[in-house]
Amino acid sequence: MKWLELTGDDLAEARRKAEGVALIPVGSLERHGPHLPLGCDTLTIEYVTDRVAELEPVVVLPVLPYTSVSQSAMRAGAVHIRSDILLQHTICICDELYRNGFDRIVLVHGHGGNVPMTSGVTSYSLETRKPYSVYSIAPLAGVDVASRMESEHYGHACEMETSYALAIFPELVRMDRVQGRYWHPDPDGSQPQKHGIDTAINWIATWPDAVCGAPEKGTAEKGRAMLEEWVASIIDKLRYIKQDRVLPEHMARSADFHDDMAD
């Protein structure tokens, strides 16, 4: 069930069918090498969550495309939202979902760079004693990517992402731009990571063209297999979330504890 397509009169029944669970797909706008569209993550997670909604009762919000891409902001086409603004924006969406009766809110990510931001959202919801529960599902959680890869390096605009791009939106993929090419990590840029040091630019310094490995190894067949597994994994997690008592009870206890302290 898509929020965009429901009428106001439909919402109560949709909420009942979804057991109070609303899903926010989280994408990005950033460079994906020379061959994939800037909205690769957004288009992908929109497809995945739409497919989830076809198979499992859940209400899906419109995809969130404007997110955290601070490192990619050094490359053309990126649209980065400052972390403090993104946190408040996401919390505001969650507040509005709760106002509409949804008390279990799931952020489903198509962009790995947003996962650290999500820890801020989940922590903030606890610190501010929100009356709802926020869950986060990382990109490709539960999917066996490694066994399908022929490339040593993958993770962004790579064999993996090219595969599911070819499966979902092949007309937007420029395979002619990656034929016979392999992207290795930059030997200088990867030094902090090799020394176990984290910096604000580790990723883009290691992969300056925002592409990894051999995208030409990507195929629609690999993409379809990973997408099917991804959808099934999210559905499995949603079914757990629907019956979860641990997080909702902890959130309630936290609110009660702070109320008692205030008294």
N, C-alpha and C positions, 0 to 999 in steps of 0.2 A: 504494500500500500504506500503510495507516494503522497507526501504532504501536499505537494503542488497540485495534485489532481483531486484531492478530497474537498467536499464542501464543508462548511462549518457544521452543518447538521449531521454529516457523516462521521465527524471526528470521535464522538463518544463510542460508537460501535467499533471503529477502527482501533481505538485505545483498548477496548475490552478484548478484541481478538488478539492484539499484540501483547496483552498482559502488562500494559504500562511501559513497554519498551520502545524507545525511539532511537533511531540510528542516524548519526551524523557522518557522512562520508567526508574525508579530509584529503584534499589533493594539493596541488601546487601549480605555479607557473614559473618555469625555469628552463634553462638550456638542457637539452638531452642530446648532446653531441651534434653532428652536422646533419643527422638523418631522421630524428624523431621530433614530433611537434612539441612546442613549449608546454602544452597542456597534457602531456603524456600521462602523468600521474592522475590528473583530474579526470580525464576521459576513461582511464582504466578503472579507477575506484568507483566511478559512476556506473560503469558496466557491471562490475562485480556486485555492488550493493543492489542494483536493480534486479539482477539475477537472484540474489538472496531473497529479495522481497517476493519474487515469483514462487519461491519454494517454501518459505517460512513466514508465518504471520508476524509482521513487524512494520512499523511506520518509518519510512525513510525520508529524511529531510533533503532539501536540495544540497548538492555537493558544495563544499566550502573550498573555493579555488585559491583565495588570497591568504597565504599562510607564511610560514617561516622559511625563507630561502636566503639567509644572510650571506652565505658564501657564494652562492650563485648570483647574487646581486652585482658581482664584479663582471658578469657576462650579460650580453644583450638579451633582452626579452624577459628577464626575471622581474617579478612583482613581489617585493618583500614587504611584509607587515611587521612593524617593530614588536618585539616580544611582549612588552607590557600592554600594548594595545590589543594584540592578538589574544592574550590571556583574558582581558576584560570582555572582549567581543565574544569569545567562546563561552565564558561564564554567563553573559547576558542571554545567549541563545539557550543555554541550559536552564536558566531561570524561567524563560518564557515557555519552554517545554513543560516544566513543572507546573507553571500556572495553568497550562492546558491539560494537566492531569497525568503527565508522564513522569514516573519517579525512578526509572532506570534508563540512563542515557549512555549510549555506546558510541565512542569515537572510533571509527574504522579508517585506518590510515592507508593511503596509497603512496605516501611520501615519507621516507625514513627520517628526513630532517625535522619533521614535526613531532616525532616521538619524545624528544626532550621537553618540548613545549607542553606536551600532554601531562608529563609528570607534574608540571606547574599547575595545570587545571585540576588534576585529581587531588593534589596536596591543598590547593586553595579551597576546594570544596569542603575538605575536612577542617581546615583552619577556621573557615568562616561558618562552619556548622550548617551547611546546606541541608535541606530536608529531603534531598534526593541522592541517588548513588550514581557515580560516574565511572564507567569502565573504558578501557582503552585496548584496542587490538592492533598490534603492529602489522606493517605490510608483510604479506605472505606468511603470516604466522601459521605453523602447522603444515606448510608446503615443502615437499622434498625438492628443492631446487638443485642442490649440488650434484645429485646422481644424473641429472639431465644435461648438465653443462659439459661442453667440449672445451671451453676456454678455461685457462687457469684463473683469469681475473674476470670478475663480474660484480654487479651491484648497481650500476647506473648507466643507462643508454647502452647497455651491454647485450650479450647474447640473450639473457633472460628477458629484459624489458623489450628488446626488439621482437622476441618471440610472441609475447602477448599483445604487442602492438600490431603485429602481422595478423594475429587472430581476431582482433577487434576492429581496427581501423587501418587496414592495409593500404588504402588509398592515400594516407598521410605519411607513409614511410618511404624514405628516399634511400633504398638499398644501394643504388648506384654510387652513393657517396662513401660507402664503407667497404667496397669490394677490395680484397687484397690488403686490407689495413688491420693492424693490431696496435692497440693502445696499451703501453706499459706504464707503470707508476713512475712519476718523475723522481729520479734518484736523489735530488736535493730536497725537493718538497716533501718527500716521505721520511726524511731524517727524524723529525720530532716524534713521529709515530713509532719508528723503529726503536727509539730510546724510551718509549713508554711515556711520552710527554703529550699532553693534550693542549691544543691551541685553538683559537677561533677560526683558523684557516687550514687545519690539517687536511681536510678532504680536498678542497679546491687546489691546494698546493701540490697534493699528490696526483690529482687528476685534472690538470689545468684546462683540458678541452671538454671537461664534463662528460667523459665517456671512458668506459673500461673494456679491456680485452678485445674480443673479436665479435662485434655485432653481426657480421656476415654469417655467423654460425646459427643465428636465430631462425626459427621456422614457425609457421603457424601451427603445425602439429604439436610442437613442444609447448607453444603458448596455450593451446586449447587444453592440454593435459594439466598444466599448472593452474589455469583459471578454474577448471572443474574442481581441482583439489582445494583451491583457495576458497571457493564458494562453500564447499562442503565443510571446511574447517570453521568458517565464520558461523554457519548454521549450527554446528556443534557447540560453539562457544555461546551463541545466543540462547540455546536451550538450557545451558548451564545457568546463564545470567537470569533467565526467567524464574528459575527455582532457587537461586542463591538467597541465603538468609544471612550469611556472614557479614557482607558489607553493609546492607541496610540496617542490621541490628547494631553494628559498630557505629554507624553514623548517628543512629538514634541515641545510643549510650553517650556518645560524645556531646551531643546537644544537651542531654539531661545533666551530664556532669558539669558543663559550663553554666547551665541554669542554676544548679545547686550552689556552685561557687559564687555566683552573683548574689544569691540570697544570703 
